[in-house]
Amino acid sequence: MTTPLRLWAERRRELLSRPLPHLRTSRERAVMRAVLFACAGFIETENEERYTSATGPVLLATNHLNNLEAILTPGILFWLRGGKK
C-alpha cells in the first residue's frame, strides 16, 4: 500500500525498475515511465496487489479531485499491471 508518507525516491525507483512486458516497444515503456516519474509526487494508490494480480477486467473508483487524474489513472493502471491493457 502506498501512503503519502512514502518517500518519493522509493516510488521513483520502483517506477523505473518495474518490468512492463505487455508494452510492445521501448518507446511505449519510456513514455509511460516518464509521465509517471514526473507525477510521482501526486500518485497515491491503495491495495496495489489487487491490481497486479488481477487476470481480468478491473473496476476502479476515483475521487475526481482534478483533471490530471484523467491522464494518470490509465497510466498507473497500465504500470501496475505490467503494461497490460
Secondary structure, 3 states (H helix, E strand, C coil): CCCCCCCHHHHHHHHHHCCCCCCCCHHHHHHHHHHHHHCHHHCCCCCHHHHHCCCCCCCCCCCCCCCHHHHHHHHHHHHHCCCCC
